[in-house]
Amino acid sequence: MIGKDKIKSLAGLRSPAGTFLTVTLSTSRLDDWRQTVPTFLNSEFSRVVKERDLDKKQERDLQEDVQRILDVQNYEVDQHTEGIAVFADGAGGVFEQVALPMRLLNRLVVEPTPYVRPLIHALSLLEPFVVVRVSRDESSVYLIDEWRVTREDDLTGPYLKSSDRETGDVPVKEYFAAARQETLVDLHFKEVAVVLDKLLDETDARRVVLCGQHDIVANFRRALSARAAARVTAEIPWDAAQSLNQMLVSAREAVEAARHDEMLKLAGRIREGLSALGHGVAGFDATLAALRRGQLQTLLVERGYRPPGWRCLVCDHTVLTPIEECPVCGGRTLRVEDAVGEAVRTAVINGTFVEVAEQLPDLDSFGRIGGVLRFV
């Protein structure tokens, strides 16, 4: 999986010839991709050559890049790989391949810069999170990344003795152990909390799910640091009959529900900030302008919003209405299939947080794209 720093580096690249090639392919077992990819790429290459006014060298370089991507189908893909994104610019010496555990739409884009929006969408879906399964004497901390467990820490606490089931008598030795058991449990909780803090230090995980009996989880929360407590987004019950995978499915559903609630609140903040002195901005033109000024703190985009537009080949000024000449620099423009992709790329370069969401009524009402401003 590619990281945020790598995406930012990729977003800042530019093809000397203006023909940076981005291709996304589904490699799912549901798709006979090794048979369909050659036809798809050759057909898309012919379309681009027909639509774009390319000189002979540009056409030749682009054809060489397409051939390099065709070679990808000869590679063995990991069993977890469901999609591949490839970025190629032979003129600039760039060839990057990113494998993802999710299906992608077959798409070919030729623009002056890489089309990084698919990777940003992947990051939003594959964002790592932590699950803490907590009990009084045995707990586990799991890091979930790319839809699977990538790290597990098992912690064993005190052995908690109980009274004799038949007689009800409690031997003196066990009585003293029972008197101390709450202290031992607290120490166990603190040990688990330390492991959680360390994991949050070492990863980009922003959300934590607690799993266990409610009263035990409530007691465990008291051992959490303020930072870890702030990242707890959900609590799910523990069922001893559940498998690990079943628990993780429940945890992911809880994380997705919590994230959707966060996006609802973010869209509400943007809507409330649309007054003259507010910190909200909405609509494609206003949002992109704020991004160009470095004014945007958080960009919120609807996942399926991909309006066509026209982009300047010189300064990257992008609009939704047809223009032949850039109103900013007078440069020639290029029709692009997804104008919002340029907004996402600009946000990545600026270090702006990019959130991707769907089914947000507020976001729909103000143009399917908006953001929170750093300053007015």
C-alpha positions in Angstrom: 0.0 0.0 0.0 1.3 3.4 -0.9 1.6 6.0 1.9 0.6 9.6 2.1 4.1 10.9 1.6 4.5 8.9 -1.6 1.2 10.1 -2.9 2.2 13.7 -2.2 5.5 13.1 -4.1 3.7 11.6 -7.0 1.1 14.4 -7.1 3.9 16.9 -7.5 5.3 15.3 -10.7 4.8 16.8 -14.1 5.4 15.3 -17.5 7.9 17.3 -19.7 5.8 16.3 -22.7 2.4 16.8 -21.0 1.4 13.1 -21.4 1.6 11.6 -17.9 -0.2 8.2 -18.1 -2.3 6.9 -15.2 -4.0 3.5 -15.6 -6.1 1.7 -13.0 -7.0 -2.0 -13.5 -9.1 -4.5 -11.7 -7.2 -7.7 -11.1 -10.0 -9.4 -9.2 -10.6 -13.1 -9.7 -14.1 -12.0 -10.9 -12.5 -10.4 -13.9 -10.5 -12.2 -16.5 -8.1 -9.3 -16.5 -5.2 -10.9 -18.3 -7.4 -11.3 -21.3 -9.3 -8.0 -21.2 -6.5 -5.6 -20.3 -4.7 -5.7 -23.7 -7.9 -4.9 -25.5 -8.8 -2.2 -23.1 -5.4 -0.4 -23.2 -5.1 -0.5 -26.9 -8.6 0.8 -27.4 -8.0 3.6 -24.9 -4.7 4.5 -26.5 -6.4 4.8 -29.9 -9.1 7.0 -28.3 -6.5 9.4 -26.7 -4.5 9.7 -29.9 -7.6 10.5 -31.8 -8.9 13.1 -29.3 -5.5 14.7 -28.5 -3.4 16.7 -30.8 -0.2 14.8 -30.2 3.0 15.1 -32.2 4.8 12.0 -33.4 7.2 11.9 -30.5 4.4 12.3 -27.9 2.5 9.5 -29.6 5.5 7.3 -29.7 6.4 7.9 -26.0 2.9 7.3 -24.9 2.7 4.0 -26.9 5.9 2.9 -25.1 4.4 3.7 -21.7 1.3 1.7 -22.7 3.5 -1.2 -23.7 5.3 -1.1 -20.3 1.9 -1.3 -18.6 0.9 -4.2 -20.8 3.9 -6.0 -19.4 2.4 -5.8 -15.9 -0.1 -8.5 -16.8 2.8 -10.9 -17.0 3.6 -10.4 -13.3 2.2 -12.6 -10.6 0.0 -10.6 -8.3 -0.3 -11.1 -4.5 -3.3 -13.1 -3.4 -4.7 -10.0 -1.6 -4.4 -7.8 -4.7 -7.7 -6.9 -6.3 -6.6 -3.8 -8.3 -3.5 -2.1 -9.6 -2.7 1.6 -10.3 0.2 2.3 -12.6 1.8 5.8 -13.2 4.1 6.1 -16.2 6.0 8.9 -17.9 8.8 7.6 -20.0 9.9 11.1 -20.9 10.3 11.9 -17.2 11.7 8.5 -16.2 8.7 7.6 -14.0 7.1 4.2 -13.6 5.2 3.5 -10.3 3.0 0.5 -9.7 0.7 0.3 -6.6 -1.2 -2.9 -5.7 -4.4 -2.5 -3.7 -6.7 -5.1 -2.0 -9.8 -3.6 -3.6 -11.3 -3.6 -7.1 -10.7 -0.6 -9.3 -12.5 0.6 -12.4 -10.5 0.1 -15.6 -9.5 3.6 -16.5 -6.8 5.3 -18.6 -6.0 9.0 -18.1 -3.5 11.1 -19.9 -2.9 14.5 -18.4 0.2 16.7 -17.6 0.3 15.3 -14.0 -0.6 12.0 -12.4 -4.3 11.3 -11.6 -3.9 10.4 -7.9 -7.6 10.5 -7.0 -8.0 6.7 -7.0 -5.2 6.4 -4.4 -6.9 9.0 -2.2 -10.1 7.1 -2.4 -8.3 3.9 -1.5 -6.7 5.5 1.5 -10.1 6.6 2.8 -11.4 3.0 2.5 -8.3 1.2 3.8 -7.5 3.6 6.6 -5.8 1.6 9.4 -7.5 1.3 12.8 -6.9 -0.6 16.0 -9.1 -3.1 17.8 -8.5 -3.7 21.5 -10.2 -6.9 22.8 -10.1 -6.5 26.5 -10.9 -8.8 29.4 -9.8 -8.9 33.0 -7.0 -11.3 32.5 -6.3 -11.8 28.8 -6.4 -9.0 26.2 -5.2 -8.5 22.6 -4.4 -5.4 20.5 -4.8 -5.7 16.7 -3.7 -3.3 14.0 -6.0 -3.6 11.0 -4.4 -2.3 7.8 -5.5 -3.0 4.2 -8.5 -5.0 5.5 -6.4 -7.5 7.4 -4.5 -7.9 10.7 -1.0 -6.8 10.2 0.1 -6.8 13.9 -1.2 -8.5 17.0 -0.1 -8.1 20.6 -1.4 -10.6 23.2 -1.2 -9.7 26.8 -1.9 -12.1 29.7 -2.9 -10.6 33.0 -3.5 -12.1 36.5 -4.9 -15.6 37.0 -8.1 -14.8 38.9 -9.0 -17.6 41.3 -12.5 -18.3 42.5 -14.2 -20.1 45.3 -14.9 -23.8 45.4 -18.0 -24.4 43.4 -19.3 -27.3 45.5 -18.8 -26.1 49.0 -18.6 -22.3 48.5 -15.6 -22.2 50.8 -12.8 -19.9 49.9 -9.4 -21.0 51.1 -7.3 -18.4 52.9 -4.7 -18.3 50.2 -7.3 -17.8 47.5 -9.1 -15.2 49.7 -6.0 -13.0 49.7 -5.6 -13.4 46.0 -9.2 -12.4 45.5 -8.7 -9.3 47.7 -5.8 -8.3 45.4 -7.4 -9.1 42.1 -8.8 -5.7 41.4 -5.4 -4.2 41.8 -3.9 -6.9 39.5 -6.7 -6.2 36.9 -5.9 -2.5 37.0 -2.2 -3.3 36.4 -3.2 -5.4 33.4 -5.4 -2.7 32.0 -2.5 -0.2 32.3 -0.2 -2.6 30.5 -2.7 -2.9 27.6 -3.1 0.9 27.5 0.7 1.3 27.2 0.8 -1.1 24.3 -2.0 0.8 22.6 -0.2 4.2 23.1 2.9 2.7 21.6 1.0 1.4 18.6 -0.7 4.8 18.0 2.8 6.4 18.1 4.1 4.0 15.4 1.2 4.1 13.0 -1.3 6.4 11.3 -4.3 4.8 13.0 -6.8 7.5 14.0 -9.6 5.3 15.2 -9.8 2.7 18.0 -12.5 0.1 18.6 -12.9 -1.5 22.0 -14.3 -5.0 22.2 -15.5 -6.7 25.4 -18.2 -6.8 28.0 -19.5 -3.3 28.6 -18.6 -3.1 32.3 -15.1 -4.4 31.7 -14.6 -1.9 28.8 -15.9 0.9 31.0 -13.3 0.1 33.6 -10.6 -0.2 31.0 -11.4 3.3 29.6 -10.1 4.7 32.9 -6.6 3.4 32.1 -6.4 5.1 28.7 -4.3 8.2 28.1 -6.2 11.3 26.9 -4.9 10.8 23.4 -6.0 7.2 23.1 -9.4 7.9 24.7 -10.0 10.7 22.1 -9.4 8.1 19.3 -12.0 5.6 20.6 -14.8 5.8 18.1 -16.8 2.6 18.8 -17.4 -0.2 21.3 -18.6 -3.6 20.2 -19.5 -6.6 22.4 -17.3 -9.7 22.7 -18.8 -13.1 22.0 -16.5 -16.0 22.8 -18.2 -18.0 20.1 -17.1 -15.5 17.4 -14.0 -16.1 15.3 -11.4 -13.4 15.0 -12.6 -12.6 11.5 -16.1 -12.2 12.6 -15.0 -9.8 15.4 -13.0 -7.8 12.8 -16.0 -7.6 10.5 -18.0 -6.1 13.3 -15.2 -3.7 14.1 -14.9 -2.5 10.6 -18.6 -1.9 10.3 -18.4 0.1 13.6 -15.5 2.1 12.2 -17.4 2.9 8.9 -20.5 3.9 10.9 -18.4 6.2 13.1 -16.6 7.7 10.1 -19.9 8.4 8.4 -21.1 10.2 11.5 -17.9 12.3 11.4 -18.5 13.2 7.8 -22.1 14.2 8.5 -20.7 16.6 11.2 -18.0 17.9 8.8 -20.6 18.6 6.1 -22.7 20.4 8.7 -19.8 22.6 9.8 -19.2 23.5 6.1 -22.8 24.4 5.6 -22.9 26.5 8.8 -19.7 28.3 7.7 -20.9 29.5 4.3 -21.7 33.0 5.6 -19.6 36.0 4.5 -17.3 35.6 7.5 -17.6 31.9 8.0 -15.0 29.2 7.6 -16.8 27.2 5.0 -16.6 27.1 1.2 -18.7 25.1 -1.2 -19.0 24.4 -5.0 -16.2 23.5 -7.4 -15.0 27.0 -8.4 -14.9 28.5 -4.9 -13.3 25.4 -3.4 -10.6 25.1 -6.0 -9.8 28.8 -5.7 -9.4 28.4 -1.9 -7.1 25.4 -2.5 -5.0 27.5 -5.0 -4.6 30.2 -2.3 -3.5 27.6 0.3 -6.6 28.6 2.3 -8.3 25.2 2.7 -7.7 23.1 5.8 -10.0 20.1 4.9 -11.5 19.2 1.5 -14.7 17.1 1.4 -15.6 15.4 -1.8 -18.5 13.1 -2.8 -17.0 9.8 -3.9 -19.0 9.6 -7.2 -18.6 13.3 -8.2 -16.5 13.3 -11.3 -17.6 16.2 -13.6 -15.8 16.8 -16.8 -13.9 20.0 -17.1 -11.2 22.0 -19.0 -7.7 22.3 -17.6 -4.9 24.7 -18.7 -1.8 22.9 -19.9 0.4 25.7 -18.6 -0.9 26.8 -15.2 -3.5 24.0 -14.4 -6.3 26.4 -14.0 -9.5 24.2 -14.2 -13.1 25.1 -14.9 -16.3 23.1 -15.6 -17.4 25.3 -18.6 -15.8 24.8 -22.0 -13.0 27.2 -22.8 -10.2 27.1 -25.4 -7.9 29.7 -23.8 -7.0 29.9 -20.1 -8.4 33.2 -18.6 -5.5 33.3 -16.2 -2.4 32.8 -18.4 -3.8 32.5 -21.9 -2.5 29.0 -22.3 -4.2 26.2 -24.3 -6.7 24.0 -22.4 -7.3 20.3 -22.3 -10.7 18.6 -21.7 -10.4 16.3 -18.7 -12.9 13.6 -17.6 -12.7 14.4 -13.9 -12.1 18.0 -13.0 -12.4 17.2 -9.3 -9.2 15.1 -9.7 -7.2 18.3 -10.1 -8.8 19.7 -6.9 -7.8 16.5 -5.0 -4.2 16.6 -6.5 -3.8 20.3 -5.4 -5.1 19.4 -1.9 -2.5 16.6 -1.6 0.3 18.9 -2.6 -0.8 21.6 -0.1 -1.0 19.1 2.7 -4.8 19.7 3.0 -6.8 16.9 4.6 -8.9 15.1 2.0 -12.1 13.3 3.1 -14.2 11.2 0.7 -17.8 10.5 1.6 -21.1 9.6 0.2 -24.8 9.9 1.2 -24.4 13.3 2.8 -27.5 15.5 2.2 -25.6 18.6 3.2 -22.8 17.9 0.8 -25.3 17.3 -2.0 -27.0 20.6 -1.3 -23.9 22.7 -1.7 -22.5 21.2 -4.9 -20.9 17.8 -3.8 -17.6 19.5 -3.0 -16.6 21.9 -0.2 -14.2 22.5 2.6 -13.3 24.1 5.9 -11.0 27.2 5.6 -7.9 27.8 7.7 -8.6 31.5 7.6 -11.1 33.8 6.0 
